[in-house]
């Protein structure tokens, strides 16, 4: 049975989540604070962690950071306050797989859980190569000449979207939807800034890009 760790300190919300997820056939465990969540996530064999941001004793960001640094690969979905763009971006940067914003509908949450579980249950994807670069989708790792190149989660998600759509022009809005998620309200400049930093990691001459090129008035195209 698919096991989900729900980390939520508000009893009414935790009870509602537990009841709803159990009706979907999931085995659910509740943790009411960050320290308990960190311990149980490491000890238990969970398929997914549903993690609130505002928690006593240790907040959700710290929990996520500690688990990812410790090598835990269990998918994490953050629960954030509506309109808190910084929370959503920070959650993704620290290794979350997705997020939902309060208040959320049970159908939306169920759909997001199923989508994340499908992605993580799939077969390992191949390594994609261009130039002297390797993109290891299974390990979420970028390498140059066999050496790991450090990337943020958002940078790797951007590169993944480009690699899977190579040769196609992708608009900034398309990139926002694919990488940051539908309904995220950030400026095009944020996308451009991440493109700049990604180019520095994959291009020999970032100011004269060979692979990640700009298409004036339309967006970007990956020619890897």
ZIRAPE-V537488 format. One line per field, one symbol per residue. phi: phi as a letter, one per 40 degrees, with the letter a starting at -180 (. if undefined). burial: I if it has 24 or more other C-alpha atoms within 12 Angstrom, else O. A space follows every 50 residues. Layout:
phi=???
burial=???
This chain:
phi=.cbbccbaccdcccccccccccccgccbbbbbaccccccccccccccabb bcccbcgaccccdcccccccgcbdcbbcbbcdgcdccccccccchccaab bccbcdcccccccccccccccccccccbbafbbbbccccfbbbbfgbcbc bccccccdccccccbdgbcbcccccdccbchcgcbbcdcccdcccdccdc cbbcbdcbccbbbcbdgbibbbbc
burial=OOIIIIIIIOOOOIOOIIOOIOOOOIIIIIIIIIIIIIOIIIOOOIIIII IIIIIOOIIIIIIIIIIIOOOIIIIIIIIIOOOOOOIIIIIIIIIIIIII IOOOOOOOIIOIIIOIIOOOOOOOOOOIIIOOIIIIIOOIIIIOOOOOOO IIIIIIIIIIIIIIOOOOIIIIIIIIOIIIIOOIOIOOOOIIOIIIIIIO IIIOOOOOIOIIIIOOOOIIIIII
